[in-house]
């Protein structure tokens, strides 16, 4: 059983909603990223998404674009992200999902990436710009190396494509809360809940909701109808704000705890 | 389609002006994304778009050129997809855009084919067109693809040097050129200028419309099958072509188009005088006159 499956099984047993923070590898530098992975695990992250910096992150809003730029200025690329995970993996057991655009993975080599990601202790890979119709060989490669292919679905995803995604996805399905790019929003749209219901109709996998979630209140709102919540831009914004501050790690940990606590019973996982 | 808002990206500004024009005619809200560098060098077209009632949004991200304008347009589109149509300006982006744009642009090739047959009574020996994203070129080439005796020649921007960042020649196989490799950018798999780690490379061209790191996927196909040839003209050669076309033909071509002029002269030299070739004069050069005048003064 994959580490991601085990995590969601134990969340379900405990009747808890999962918390999935996102950070960009190399923002503001690799040592900080390694320490942040450890801190986020300690703060209660159930899965961590680690972003691979890319020059043209079309699915991302300004906050994560800037994080990508900061990392690229430091020369951080995919191999560094893998090394960073391998080092953190000696200290933490939380599942880690690599979150990337397709081109860096393609240039690295799909098979080679799967082998090295597995060796580094990565559990799943999410590719933002690879559609399921084109993903078959990629999915197969990941599965051969015991990595979970994680897919995004959006409110605009057709039923036909949703079914195709359900066939290929493992671990969990990432439901994008609204039409749009990543970035903090004031309100959670109703679209998300409708989408989660549509996913549940075609898949037994846990559903995580992300894009636009930035407050403890929104986290609890998502837990009401989904198995887990992803918070990216709000945490990355904290990292940006604390740039150069010696307390960065502690403060990001503190901020993360403030989003999670108090952990509430998640009715959706008690089905 | 129930969409009341149209967005587009533009490099040289030609597609932006065209989009702004139809939006003005049909009373649609129009937003054009344009890289800051292109806003600077194509000021005339920015003014024309604004005259036509479009909002021109300057993009300061990345290389501040066409690629970054497309990124912003895509972000706008996924956010406002319920009421917005993205009128992509070249034969690139995710399917079915390359197919749709080629279909609409191929009116050029269909008319050119009919015209040359009626004027000369035979097929042209070669077609020559500049290639940025490649819409004008694929539009001209497409109706001739089955005519194996017609050479198809695409001209990429050779810029000011062979190393990565100095040109926009995606098929450039030079060791440090950043070209000659397949990648995925903006929803398309094609030849993409990039570094070894898959980060998209910077580009340079004197012409905003050719200053783009990827090429339309159908050109990649024609390149790999050998049906079309792809060569490059430098900034200096483009300027020479610009002046030559103005003086010999009385037509001031766009700097993009100017890349095709010297290669056309070279091809023509090899042929008997009564043979015919077609050069696609894809854009007019009013927008570039000021830029060229400034360069000449320097």
Interface residues (C-beta under 8 A of the other chain):
Chain A: X54 X55 X56 X58 X59 X61 X65 X72 X77 X78 X79 X101 X102 X103 X104 X105 X106 X107 X108 X129 X130 X131 X154 X156 X179 X180 X181
Chain B: X61 X62 X67 X68 X71 X74 X75 X78 X79 X80 X81 X82 X94 X181 X182 X183 X184 X185 X186 X187 X192 X194 X196 X197 X198 X199 X200
